[in-house]
């Protein structure tokens, strides 16, 4: 089981963002986040959002670089993917 990180490719707030997730448990994910200094506010349901500047730091700390597609597939396979509720269109 592993901590996973996808490439910084999601644009928001004038920068690019990556996602950090665990394919084992949320406990493993939160422990890793504390160890590398990721702020709690970066947690988004089943992953942490991190700016591109933090990518190399989380890889150096042991996160496995994977594609975004693989990150989501591994979350789903582990039963850890949380979908956001769909908004009703009015």
N, C-alpha and C positions, 0 to 999 in steps of 0.2 A: 504494500500500500504506500501511497506517496502524496506529497504535497505537489501540486501542479501549478504551473503558471503559463498563460498564453502570451503571445507577442503583444506589445503595445500598439494597438491598431484602432482603438475606439476613440474617436475625437469627442471631446467635451471640455468646456471651460477653457478653451485655448490651448489644450495639450492632448497628448495621446495617453490612453489608459490600458492596463492589463487587468487580468483577473487571477486571483490566487485561490485555489480550492484544495480540498482533501478528498481523496477517493476512499477514505476509511471512516472518518467521523468528523463532526463539527468540533468535538473536543480537541482532536489533533490539529485542526485548522486554527482554532483560537490559541492554542499553545504556541504554534509556530508564529502566529501574528504577534503575540506578546514578545516572543524571543527576538524577533527582528524589528520590533518597534512600530508595527503597523497600528494606526489609530483605530479604536473601536468604531468610530463613525464611518470607517471604510467598509464595514461589513454590510452586505446587501443580500440577506436571506440565505444564500448558500455559498457565497464567495466574498472575498475582499476585492474592492476596486483599488488599484494602485497606479500612481502616475508612472510614466515611462522612466523617469529618473530613478525609481526604486527597483526596476526590473533586474538589473545586474546584481543588486544587493540581495534580493530574494533567491536568485539562482545560486549565488555564492554561498548562501546559507543552507542550500540543499534542495530548493524547489526544482522540480523536473520540468524543463521547457517542453511544451506540447502545443499543438495547434488548438485554436478555439474549438473547432469541431471535436477534437479528441477530448478536450477538457469536459465539454458538455456530455459526450458519450460516456465517459468514465463516471461522471456524477450520476447520470441516469442508471448505469449498470449497478452502481453501489446503492441506489435508492435514496440518494442525497439531493437530487435536483428538486428545487422548489420553484414552481411556476408562480408568476404573479397572477392574481385574479384578473380576468378580462374586464375592461371598463365597458360599461353600457354606453352605447352611442345614443345621444339625444338630438 
